[in-house]
Amino acid sequence: MKFDSIIKNGLVILENGEQEVEVGIKDGKIASIGHDLGEADNVIDAKGLIVSPGMVDAHVHITEPGGGYRDSWEGYETGTRASAKGGVTSFIEMPLNQVPATVDHKSIQEKFDAGKGKLSVDVASYGGLVPFNLNGGIQELDENGVVAYKCFVATCGDRSIEGDFMNVDDYSLYEGMKQIAKTGKLLSIHAENAAITDRLGEIAKANGETTLSAYVDTRPVFTELEPIRKIILFAKETGCRVHIVHVACEEGVEEVVKAQQEGVDITCETCTHYLYFYKEELDEIGPVVKCSPPIREKSRLEGMWKQVFDGNISFVTSDHSPCTPDLKDTDNAFEAWGGIAGVQNNVDVLFDEAVQKRNMSLKQFADIIATNPAKRFGLDAKGSISIGKDADFTFIKKDSPYTVAAEDLAYRHQISPYVGRTIGAQVVKTILRGQEIYDIEKGISDEANGRFI
């Protein structure tokens, strides 16, 4: 067989570990893995580089369409170009903050139309579970190809905007879980106790608190644990498969593990920023690092890493949730938008922190960025370097420190808490279905090769 491309000379992370092998690509798929594969129209030299499966980021927010309210937020073009530059070849897009939220046939079609011809990477879609789509919306989303559903038990959305996302009450959660169980798909849940965190925030603000440290204190660990326990109870009652997004404390992970041992089909993720930043430095960084659940104390960092190494946290995501700069430009942390721009710095930060600093195996690294999320969400063509899968790769240059500069960010708005940080590894090439979409020398490809999955 003559291949379209052959990757040579790299250390390739396969499903059973890393090997110095060649990878043959044909028609956008991985066609062969071995030695001396033969001829190809194109040879890709990966000498001195780690060849990893492209990251499957299971938690990304794109705000298109903006509905006249958020038209200046992150769009498909910039969000997917930043993904390509960061080594993310596929992501699962959340059903908010676009307007309208993705809650039924009409809204998901508007989303597909908005992204047409703009994707640099492949994009799978979440559908929303909200109190106002229990009469057919869940089924319409299933028919339109969502890979999973998402809901909030924490307060979310802007009630002054028609069609914006909305958190569920207990009945909507219960009824929605019953309906989603019939589809066989996952329900991913933002787990924070709304009543307590909202009221603590109101009290702190009224008392004149303005710091990020004070903001963290209004969302204590138990306000993550309580809803996780409720979700587990509802999952047992309804048979719904569930996933807890962006767990920020090891106690929350422990609740998930206990439920798994009891037979509940439940997993959890954390985010890169919960494994990197810590509470004591937040006020020095500023509101650009505000998120919820909040980033917790430095003393908790290694406990979260242990949960990752032990396999209790299934995978790591960015929760890329950017906004316009004005919504971060405030001295009052309670008034700032809560969301971090991070999709471009998933792979490099995680490789540096996990592999280079903590000696994680390359196989586990590939598992937490690609293999595990692809399996959990049924993205059968993605997630690993094996024959028949999509030819999606990120090439990583180890031990090559660089400092993140705002002008190097491909986001619509070049703000991120990683700006100014020195990261000890670099993404130097990204390949999507056999096509180069980013090279450190040539930049991001102008061809929109991505597809909706």
C-alpha positions as CSV (number, residue, x, y, z in Angstrom):
1,M,0.0,0.0,0.0
2,K,1.2,3.5,-0.8
3,F,0.2,5.8,2.1
4,D,-0.8,9.4,1.9
5,S,1.6,10.2,4.8
6,I,3.9,8.3,7.1
7,I,5.0,9.7,10.4
8,K,8.6,8.6,11.1
9,N,11.3,8.8,13.8
10,G,8.9,9.8,16.7
11,L,8.2,8.2,20.0
12,V,4.6,7.2,19.4
13,I,2.1,6.7,22.3
14,L,0.1,3.6,21.4
15,E,-2.7,2.0,23.4
16,N,-0.2,-0.3,25.2
17,G,2.6,2.3,25.7
18,E,5.1,4.3,23.8
19,Q,7.2,2.8,20.9
20,E,9.5,4.1,18.2
21,V,7.3,3.1,15.3
22,E,6.1,4.5,12.0
23,V,2.4,5.4,11.5
24,G,0.9,5.1,8.0
25,I,-2.0,7.4,7.1
26,K,-4.5,6.7,4.3
27,D,-7.7,8.6,3.6
28,G,-7.6,10.4,6.9
29,K,-7.3,7.2,8.9
30,I,-4.5,5.3,10.7
31,A,-3.9,2.5,8.2
32,S,-0.7,0.9,9.5
33,I,1.7,0.9,12.5
34,G,5.1,-0.7,12.3
35,H,8.5,-0.5,10.9
36,D,9.7,0.3,7.3
37,L,6.1,0.8,6.1
38,G,7.2,1.7,2.6
39,E,6.2,4.5,0.3
40,A,4.1,7.6,1.0
41,D,3.3,10.9,-0.8
42,N,4.4,12.7,2.3
43,V,6.9,11.9,5.1
44,I,6.4,13.7,8.4
45,D,9.6,13.7,10.4
46,A,8.9,13.5,14.2
47,K,12.5,13.1,15.2
48,G,13.0,14.0,18.9
49,L,9.3,14.4,19.4
50,I,6.5,12.7,21.4
51,V,3.6,11.7,19.0
52,S,0.4,11.7,21.1
53,P,-3.2,11.2,20.1
54,G,-4.7,14.6,19.6
55,M,-6.5,15.8,22.7
56,V,-10.2,15.2,23.0
57,D,-11.3,18.1,25.3
58,A,-14.6,17.1,26.7
59,H,-15.5,20.6,28.1
60,V,-15.4,23.7,25.8
61,H,-17.7,26.7,25.5
62,I,-18.1,28.4,22.2
63,T,-20.5,31.4,22.2
64,E,-21.8,31.3,18.6
65,P,-24.5,32.3,17.8
66,G,-24.5,35.1,20.3
67,G,-28.1,36.1,19.7
68,G,-27.3,39.8,19.7
69,Y,-26.2,39.5,23.3
70,R,-22.8,37.8,23.2
71,D,-21.8,38.3,19.5
72,S,-18.3,39.5,20.6
73,W,-17.5,36.4,22.7
74,E,-15.5,33.4,21.5
75,G,-16.6,32.1,18.2
76,Y,-16.0,28.9,16.2
77,E,-13.2,30.3,14.1
78,T,-11.1,31.5,16.9
79,G,-12.0,28.8,19.4
80,T,-11.1,26.0,17.0
81,R,-8.0,27.7,15.8
82,A,-6.8,28.0,19.4
83,S,-7.6,24.3,19.9
84,A,-5.5,23.4,16.8
85,K,-2.5,25.4,18.1
86,G,-2.9,23.8,21.5
87,G,-2.9,20.2,20.3
88,V,-6.7,19.7,20.7
89,T,-8.0,17.9,17.6
90,S,-11.6,17.3,18.9
91,F,-13.7,18.9,21.6
92,I,-17.2,18.5,23.0
93,E,-19.0,21.8,22.9
94,M,-21.2,22.8,25.8
95,P,-24.9,23.8,25.2
96,L,-24.3,27.3,26.7
97,N,-23.2,30.3,26.6
98,Q,-24.6,30.7,23.1
99,V,-28.0,32.3,22.5
100,P,-30.2,30.4,22.1
101,A,-28.9,27.6,24.3
102,T,-28.8,24.2,22.7
103,V,-32.0,22.7,24.0
104,D,-34.0,21.4,21.0
105,H,-34.0,20.7,17.3
106,K,-34.2,24.4,16.3
107,S,-31.4,25.6,18.5
108,I,-29.0,22.9,17.6
109,Q,-29.5,23.5,13.9
110,E,-28.8,27.2,14.5
111,K,-25.6,26.2,16.2
112,F,-24.6,23.9,13.3
113,D,-25.4,26.7,10.8
114,A,-23.3,29.2,12.8
115,G,-20.2,26.9,12.7
116,K,-20.5,25.9,9.0
117,G,-17.1,26.4,7.3
118,K,-15.4,27.8,10.4
119,L,-14.1,24.7,12.2
120,S,-10.3,24.0,12.4
121,V,-10.9,20.9,14.6
122,D,-13.7,18.4,15.0
123,V,-16.6,19.3,17.3
124,A,-19.1,17.1,19.0
125,S,-22.1,18.6,20.7
126,Y,-23.7,18.5,24.1
127,G,-27.5,19.1,24.4
128,G,-28.9,20.9,27.4
129,L,-31.2,19.7,30.2
130,V,-33.2,22.7,31.4
131,P,-36.6,23.1,33.0
132,F,-38.2,24.2,29.7
133,N,-37.2,21.3,27.4
134,L,-38.8,18.4,29.2
135,N,-41.6,18.1,26.6
136,G,-39.7,16.7,23.6
137,G,-36.5,18.8,23.6
138,I,-34.4,16.0,25.0
139,Q,-35.6,13.6,22.3
140,E,-35.0,16.1,19.6
141,L,-31.4,16.6,20.7
142,D,-30.9,12.8,20.7
143,E,-32.2,12.6,17.1
144,N,-29.9,15.4,16.1
145,G,-26.7,13.7,17.3
146,V,-25.7,15.1,20.6
147,V,-23.2,12.8,22.3
148,A,-24.3,13.7,25.9
149,Y,-26.4,16.2,27.9
150,K,-25.4,18.9,30.4
151,C,-27.2,20.5,33.3
152,F,-26.4,22.8,36.2
153,V,-27.6,22.4,39.7
154,A,-25.7,25.7,40.4
155,T,-27.3,29.0,39.3
156,C,-26.5,29.8,35.7
157,G,-27.8,31.9,32.8
158,D,-29.2,35.4,32.5
159,R,-33.0,35.5,33.0
160,S,-33.2,38.8,31.1
161,I,-32.1,37.0,27.9
162,E,-34.8,34.9,26.2
163,G,-33.4,31.5,25.3
164,D,-30.5,31.6,27.7
165,F,-29.5,28.5,29.6
166,M,-31.1,27.8,33.0
167,N,-30.3,25.6,36.0
168,V,-32.5,22.7,36.9
169,D,-34.7,22.3,40.0
170,D,-34.9,18.9,41.7
171,Y,-38.0,17.9,39.7
172,S,-36.5,18.9,36.4
173,L,-33.3,17.0,37.3
174,Y,-35.3,13.9,38.2
175,E,-37.6,13.9,35.2
176,G,-34.8,14.8,32.8
177,M,-32.6,12.0,34.1
178,K,-35.5,9.5,33.5
179,Q,-35.8,10.8,29.9
180,I,-32.0,10.8,29.3
181,A,-31.7,7.3,30.7
182,K,-33.9,6.1,27.8
183,T,-31.4,7.5,25.3
184,G,-28.5,5.6,26.9
185,K,-26.4,8.8,26.8
186,L,-24.6,10.5,29.6
187,L,-25.8,13.5,31.7
188,S,-22.9,15.7,32.8
189,I,-23.6,17.9,35.7
190,H,-22.2,21.1,37.2
191,A,-22.4,20.2,40.9
192,E,-22.6,23.1,43.4
193,N,-25.3,23.9,45.9
194,A,-27.0,27.0,44.4
195,A,-28.9,28.2,47.5
196,I,-25.9,28.2,49.8
197,T,-23.2,29.5,47.4
198,D,-25.6,32.3,46.1
199,R,-26.4,33.4,49.6
200,L,-22.9,33.3,50.9
201,G,-21.8,35.4,47.9
202,E,-24.5,37.9,48.5
203,I,-23.5,38.3,52.2
204,A,-19.8,38.6,51.3
205,K,-20.5,41.3,48.7
206,A,-22.8,43.2,51.1
207,N,-20.0,43.1,53.7
208,G,-17.6,44.8,51.2
209,E,-15.6,41.7,50.3
210,T,-14.0,42.1,46.8
211,T,-11.1,39.6,46.7
212,L,-10.9,36.3,44.9
213,S,-9.8,34.7,48.1
214,A,-13.1,35.8,49.7
215,Y,-15.0,34.5,46.6
216,V,-13.4,31.1,47.1
217,D,-14.6,31.1,50.7
218,T,-18.2,31.6,49.6
219,R,-18.1,28.2,47.8
220,P,-16.7,25.8,50.4
221,V,-15.9,22.2,49.6
222,F,-19.2,20.8,51.1
223,T,-21.2,22.8,48.6
224,E,-19.7,20.5,45.9
225,L,-20.2,17.3,48.0
226,E,-23.9,17.8,48.8
227,P,-25.1,17.9,45.1
228,I,-22.8,15.1,44.1
229,R,-24.4,12.9,46.7
230,K,-27.9,14.0,45.5
231,I,-26.9,13.2,41.9
232,I,-25.8,9.7,42.9
233,L,-29.1,9.1,44.6
234,F,-31.0,10.3,41.6
235,A,-28.9,8.1,39.3
236,K,-29.7,5.1,41.4
237,E,-33.4,5.9,41.2
238,T,-33.5,6.7,37.4
239,G,-30.7,4.5,35.9
240,C,-29.2,7.5,34.2
241,R,-25.5,7.4,33.4
242,V,-23.9,10.5,34.9
243,H,-20.6,12.4,34.8
244,I,-19.5,15.2,37.2
245,V,-17.7,18.0,35.4
246,H,-14.8,20.0,36.8
247,V,-14.5,18.5,40.3
248,A,-12.2,20.8,42.3
249,C,-11.7,18.8,45.5
250,E,-10.6,15.3,46.2
251,E,-13.6,14.7,48.6
252,G,-15.8,15.1,45.5
253,V,-13.8,12.4,43.7
254,E,-14.1,10.1,46.7
255,E,-17.9,10.3,46.5
256,V,-17.8,9.3,42.9
257,V,-15.5,6.3,43.6
258,K,-17.8,5.1,46.4
259,A,-20.8,5.3,44.0
260,Q,-18.8,3.4,41.4
261,Q,-18.2,0.6,43.9
262,E,-22.0,0.5,44.5
263,G,-22.6,-0.1,40.8
264,V,-23.5,3.4,39.7
265,D,-22.4,4.4,36.2
266,I,-20.7,7.6,37.1
267,T,-17.3,9.2,36.3
268,C,-15.8,12.6,36.9
269,E,-13.3,15.0,35.3
270,T,-11.2,17.8,36.6
271,C,-9.6,20.8,34.8
272,T,-6.1,21.8,34.0
273,H,-6.4,24.9,36.2
274,Y,-7.4,22.9,39.3
275,L,-4.1,21.0,38.9
276,Y,-2.0,24.1,38.3
277,F,-3.2,27.3,40.1
278,Y,-4.0,27.7,43.8
279,K,-6.1,30.0,46.0
280,E,-3.1,31.8,47.6
281,E,-2.0,33.3,44.2
282,L,-5.4,34.2,42.7
283,D,-5.6,37.8,43.8
284,E,-2.1,38.5,42.4
285,I,-3.3,37.1,39.0
286,G,-6.7,38.8,39.1
287,P,-10.3,38.0,37.9
288,V,-9.0,36.4,34.7
289,V,-8.5,33.3,36.9
290,K,-12.0,33.3,38.4
291,C,-14.1,30.2,37.8
292,S,-16.6,28.0,39.6
293,P,-16.2,25.7,41.4
294,P,-13.3,27.9,42.6
295,I,-9.6,27.1,42.5
296,R,-8.8,25.8,46.0
297,E,-5.8,25.9,48.4
298,K,-2.3,25.0,47.5
299,S,-2.3,22.3,50.2
300,R,-5.0,20.5,48.1
301,L,-3.1,20.4,44.8
302,E,-1.2,17.2,45.3
303,G,-4.3,15.4,46.6
304,M,-6.0,16.2,43.3
305,W,-3.0,14.9,41.4
306,K,-3.1,11.7,43.4
307,Q,-6.7,11.2,42.3
308,V,-5.6,11.6,38.7
309,F,-2.7,9.2,39.0
310,D,-4.9,6.6,40.8
311,G,-7.3,6.7,37.9
312,N,-10.2,8.0,40.0
313,I,-10.4,11.2,37.8
314,S,-11.2,9.8,34.4
315,F,-9.8,12.7,32.3
316,V,-8.8,16.4,32.4
317,T,-10.5,19.2,30.4
318,S,-10.1,22.9,29.9
319,D,-13.6,24.1,30.7
320,H,-12.6,26.8,28.2
321,S,-15.2,29.5,29.0
322,P,-14.0,32.9,27.9
323,C,-15.8,36.2,27.8
324,T,-15.2,39.8,26.6
325,P,-12.3,41.6,28.5
326,D,-14.7,44.1,30.1
327,L,-16.4,41.4,32.1
328,K,-13.0,40.6,33.7
329,D,-11.9,44.2,34.1
330,T,-13.0,44.8,37.6
331,D,-11.4,45.1,41.1
332,N,-14.4,43.2,42.5
333,A,-14.1,39.5,42.1
334,F,-17.8,39.0,42.9
335,E,-18.7,41.0,39.8
336,A,-16.3,39.4,37.4
337,W,-17.4,36.8,34.9
338,G,-16.5,33.3,36.1
339,G,-14.7,31.4,33.4
340,I,-11.1,30.6,32.2
341,A,-9.7,30.7,28.7
342,G,-7.5,27.6,28.6
343,V,-8.0,25.3,25.6
344,Q,-4.7,26.4,24.0
345,N,-2.7,25.4,27.0
346,N,-4.1,22.1,28.0
347,V,-1.6,19.8,26.4
348,D,1.6,21.7,27.1
349,V,0.7,22.4,30.8
350,L,-0.5,18.9,31.5
351,F,2.6,17.3,29.8
352,D,4.9,19.5,31.8
353,E,3.1,19.1,35.1
354,A,2.2,15.4,34.8
355,V,4.9,13.8,32.7
356,Q,7.9,16.0,33.3
357,K,7.4,17.1,36.9
358,R,5.5,14.1,38.3
359,N,6.8,11.2,36.1
360,M,3.4,10.2,34.8
361,S,3.7,7.5,32.1
362,L,3.1,8.6,28.5
363,K,0.3,6.0,28.3
364,Q,-1.6,7.5,31.2
365,F,-1.0,11.0,29.8
366,A,-2.7,9.9,26.5
367,D,-5.5,8.3,28.5
368,I,-6.4,11.4,30.5
369,I,-6.2,13.8,27.5
370,A,-7.7,11.6,24.7
371,T,-8.5,7.9,25.2
372,N,-10.7,8.1,28.3
373,P,-12.9,11.0,27.2
374,A,-13.3,9.4,23.7
375,K,-14.5,6.2,25.2
376,R,-16.8,7.7,27.8
377,F,-18.6,9.8,25.2
378,G,-18.7,7.2,22.5
379,L,-16.4,9.0,20.0
380,D,-15.3,5.8,18.4
381,A,-13.0,7.2,15.8
382,K,-11.1,9.3,18.2
383,G,-8.8,9.1,21.2
384,S,-6.0,6.7,20.4
385,I,-3.3,5.8,17.9
386,S,-4.6,2.5,16.6
387,I,-5.5,1.2,13.2
388,G,-8.8,2.4,11.9
389,K,-9.0,5.5,14.1
390,D,-8.9,9.0,12.7
391,A,-5.4,10.1,12.1
392,D,-5.4,12.8,14.8
393,F,-2.1,13.6,16.4
394,T,-0.3,16.2,18.5
395,F,3.5,16.4,18.4
396,I,5.1,17.5,21.7
397,K,8.6,18.7,22.2
398,K,9.7,17.9,25.7
399,D,12.1,19.9,27.8
400,S,11.5,23.0,25.7
401,P,10.4,25.8,28.0
402,Y,8.6,28.9,26.7
403,T,6.7,31.8,28.2
404,V,3.1,32.3,27.2
405,A,2.5,35.7,25.6
406,A,-0.9,37.3,25.0
407,E,-0.1,38.0,21.4
408,D,0.5,34.2,20.8
409,L,-3.0,33.3,21.9
410,A,-5.4,32.5,19.0
411,Y,-8.5,33.4,21.1
412,R,-10.8,36.2,20.0
413,H,-9.7,38.0,23.1
414,Q,-6.1,37.4,24.1
415,I,-6.6,37.0,27.8
416,S,-5.7,34.0,29.9
417,P,-4.4,33.2,33.4
418,Y,-1.5,31.3,31.7
419,V,-0.1,34.5,30.2
420,G,3.4,35.1,31.7
421,R,3.7,31.5,32.8
422,T,6.7,29.5,31.7
423,I,5.7,26.0,30.5
424,G,8.3,23.3,30.1
425,A,7.1,21.7,26.9
426,Q,5.6,22.8,23.6
427,V,3.1,21.6,21.0
428,V,4.9,21.8,17.7
429,K,2.5,20.2,15.3
430,T,-1.2,19.1,15.2
431,I,-2.7,16.8,12.6
432,L,-6.4,16.3,12.1
433,R,-7.5,13.3,10.0
434,G,-4.2,13.3,8.3
435,Q,-4.1,17.0,7.5
436,E,-1.6,19.3,9.2
437,I,-3.6,22.0,11.0
438,Y,-0.8,23.6,13.0
439,D,2.9,23.8,12.8
440,I,5.1,25.8,15.1
441,E,7.0,27.3,12.2
442,K,4.1,27.8,9.7
443,G,1.4,28.6,12.2
444,I,-2.3,27.6,12.1
445,S,-3.7,26.4,8.8
446,D,-6.2,28.7,7.1
447,E,-8.2,25.8,5.8
448,A,-11.2,24.9,7.9
449,N,-10.8,21.1,7.9
450,G,-12.9,20.5,11.0
451,R,-16.4,18.8,11.1
452,F,-19.3,18.5,13.4
453,I,-19.3,15.0,14.8
